Amino acid sequence: MFVIRGKSGYKFFSTEPGTYGQEVQHETRRKAESMLKVAKDTLPFEEFEIVEV
């Protein structure tokens, strides 16, 4: 599993029922990379990295 985290400690948490409040995890690095692009566009002031958990 992979998560996207900001280098300054920023984390993404789920708002979905059943996983609410848990850190968003991606099954593959490819899915995480896809979401990383969205994160960079949404929060351009933050540097992100993909972390394997």
C-alpha positions in Angstrom: 0.0 0.0 0.0 1.1 3.5 -0.7 0.2 6.9 0.8 0.9 10.5 -0.4 2.4 12.7 2.2 3.7 16.3 2.2 7.3 16.7 3.1 6.2 19.2 5.8 3.9 16.5 7.3 0.7 17.1 5.3 -1.4 13.9 5.1 -4.7 13.1 3.2 -7.5 11.6 5.3 -10.5 9.8 4.0 -14.0 11.2 4.2 -15.7 8.0 3.0 -18.0 6.0 5.2 -16.2 3.1 6.7 -12.7 4.6 6.4 -13.5 8.1 7.7 -10.5 9.7 9.4 -8.0 7.1 8.2 -5.1 8.1 6.0 -5.9 7.5 2.3 -4.1 4.4 1.0 -3.6 3.4 -2.6 -3.2 -0.3 -3.7 -0.5 0.4 -6.3 2.2 2.9 -6.9 0.6 3.7 -10.2 -2.6 4.8 -8.5 -0.7 6.8 -6.0 1.3 8.5 -8.8 -2.0 9.4 -10.5 -3.3 11.0 -7.3 0.0 12.7 -6.7 -0.6 14.7 -9.9 -3.9 15.9 -8.5 -2.4 16.8 -5.2 0.3 18.9 -6.8 -2.3 20.7 -8.9 -4.5 21.3 -5.8 -1.8 22.3 -3.4 1.0 23.7 -5.5 2.8 25.2 -2.4 3.4 21.8 -0.9 6.0 19.2 -1.9 4.7 15.7 -1.8 6.2 12.2 -1.9 4.8 8.7 -2.2 5.5 6.5 0.8 5.1 2.7 1.0 3.4 1.6 4.1 
